């Protein structure tokens, strides 16, 4: 049986990403991880079971929701672009890491494009 990622490990993963910071805009219990001012992950790190919401390509997200019962549309988020993952022993930790890193990359790339357009005057 696999061991599920802990809240401390999830926080460490998120904060290890370039430009990442943790904020608490909703409540002291909900960690919001941002890069360049944009959210890439949200989690109540002390929750059991641990869940994390991440941004995801809509097509990949639809495929993942069909494949994994522990992955559902984003809770209180845009259901097309966000996933909520219940981190339990039914899901491989590598997939969780990939999805968190992918969410960070989606947000960072989008932010860079937006900044570049603003600088170009487009």
BAKE-218891 format. One record per atom (N, C-alpha, C, O): residue in one letter; x, y, z. Coordinates in steps of 0.1 Angstrom, whole numbers, plus 5000, padded with zeros to 4 digits. Example, Ala and Ser with C-alpha at 12.3 -4.5 7.8 and 13.67 -1.06 7.14 Angstrom:
BEGIN
a513249435078a512349555078a513249675078a514249675085s512849785071s513749895071s512950005079s513450115080
This chain:
BEGIN
x500849885000x500050005000x500950125000x501950135007x500550224992x501350354991x501050445003x499950445008x502050525006x501850625016x501450755010x502050795000x500450815014x499950945008x500851055013x501351055024x500951155004x501751275007x501051355019x499851355020x501951415027x501451485039x501251635035x501751675025x500551705044x500351845042x501751925042x501952015034x502651885051x503951945051x504751915038x505452005033x504551795033x505251765020x504651845008x505351884999x503351865009x502751944998x503152084999x503452144988x503152145011x503652285012x505152295007x505452385000x505952205011x507352205007x507452194991x508252274985x506652114985x506652094971x506252234964x506952274955x505152294969x504652414963x505652524965x505952604955x506252544977x507152654979x508552634973x509252734972x508852514968x510052494961x510052534947x511052544940x508852574942x508752614928x509152764926x508952844936x509652794915x510252934913x509153044915x508053034910x509553134924x508653244926x507453214935x506553304937x507353094940x506153054948x506153124962x507153134968x504953154966x504753204980x503353154985x502453124977x503253154998x502053105004x501353225011x501953305018x500053225008x499153335014x497953275020x497653155017x497253345028x495953305034x494853405032x494353455042x494453425020x493453525018x491953485021x491153575024x491753355022x490353305025x490153275040x489153305045x491153205046x491053175060x492453125064x493253085056x492753125077x494053075082x494252935079x495452885080x493252855077x493352715074x493552675059x493952565057x493452775050x493552745036x494752805030x494852935029x495752725027x497052775021x496752805006x496252714999x497052925001x496952954987x498352984982x499053074987x498752904972x500152914967x500052994954x499252954945x500853094953x500853184941x502253194935x503253174942x502253224923x503453274916x503053384907x502053384901x503953494907x503653614900x502253664903x501553724894x501853654915x500553704920x499353624915x498153664918x499553504909x498453424904x498453294912x499453234914x497253244915x497153114922x497452994913x496952984902x498252904919x498452774912x498052654920x497952544915x497852674933x497452564942x496752614954x497152724959x495752544959x495052574971x494852444979x494552344974x495052454993x494852335001x494752375015x495352465020x493852305022x493752305037x494752195041x494352075042x495952235044x497052135046x496852045058x497451935059x495952085067x495751995079x494551905077x494251825086x493951915066x492751835063x493051685061x494151655057x492151605065x492251455064x490951405058x489951405065x490951355046x492151345037x492551475031x491751565030x493851485028x494451595022x493951615008x493951515000x493551735004x493151764991x493951884986x494251974994x494151894973x494752014967x494052044954x493651954947x493852174951x493252214939x494352274930x495152354935x494352234918x495352284908x494752314895x493752264891x495452404888x494952444874x495552334865x496552284867x494752304854x495152204845x494552224831x493452284830x495252184821x494752194807x493352124807x493252004812x492352184802x490952124802x490951984796x490151894802x491551954785x491551814779x492151714789x491651604791x493351744794x494051654803x493151644816x493051524821x492551744821x491751744833x490551644831x490251564840x489951654819x488751564816x489251424816x488551334822x490351394810x490851254810x491251204824x490951094827x491851294832x492251254845x490951224854x490951124862x489951304852x488751284860x488051154857x487451084865x488151114844x487650984840x488450864845x487850754847x489750884847x490650784850x490750764865x490850644870x490750864873x490950864887x489750914895x489351024894x489150824904x488050864912x488450974922x487551054927x489750984925x490151084935x490451224929x490851314936x490151234916x490351364909x488951404904x488351334896x488551524909x487251574905x487351724901x488451784902x486351774895x486351924891x486752004903x486351974914x487352114901x487852204911x486752254920x485652304916x486952234933x485952274944x485952424945x487052484948x484852484943x484652634943x485552704933x485952824935x485852634922x486752694911x486152664898x485152594897x486652724887x486252694874x486452544871x487552494871x485352484869x485352334868x486052284855x486552174855x486152374845x486852334833x488452334834x489152254829x488852434842x490352464843x490952414856x492252424857x490152374865x490752334878x490352194883x489252154880x491252124889x490951994895x491152004910x491952074915x490451924917x490651894931x491051754932x490351664928x492251724938x492751594940x492751554954x493251624963x492151444957x492151384971x493451304971x493551204964x494351344980x495651274981x495551164991x495651185003x495351044985x495250924993x496050814987x496750844977x495950694992x496850594987x496350534973x496950444968x495250594968x494850544955x495450624943x495250584932x496250724946x496850814936x498350814938x498850834949x499050804927x500550804928x501050944931x500651034926x501950944941x502551074945x503151144933x503151274932x503751074924x504451134912x503451214904x503751324898x502151164903x501151234895x500751364902x500551464896x500651354915x500351484923x501451584921x501151704918x502751544921x503851634919x503751694905x503951814903x503551604895x503451654881x502251754879x502451854872x501151724886x500051824885x500251954892x499852054886x500851954903x501252074910x502252154902x502052274900x503252084897x504252154889x503652204876x504052314871x502752124870x502152164857x501252294859x501152384851x500552294871x499752414874x500552534876x500252644870x501652524882x502652634884x503052684871x503152804868x503452594862x503952624849x502852694840x503152794834x501652644841x500552714834x500352854838x500152944830x500352874851x500153014856x501253104853x501053214849x502553054855x503753134852x503853164837x504153284834x503553074828x503653104814x502553204810x502853294803x501353184815x500253284812x500653424817x500453524810x501153424828x501553554834x502653624826x502653744824x503653544822x504753594814x504253654801x504653764796x503253584794x502653634782x501953764784x502053854776x501253774795x500453894798x501454014800x501154124795x502453984808x503454094810x504154134797x504254254795x504454044789x505154074776x504254154768x504654254762x502954124767x501954204759x501854344764x501854434756x501854354777x501654484783x502954574780x502754694778x504054514780x505354584777x505454624762x505954724759x504854534754x504854564739x503754664735x503854714724x502854684745x501754774741x500654714733x499854784727x500654574733x499654504725x498354494733x497354434727
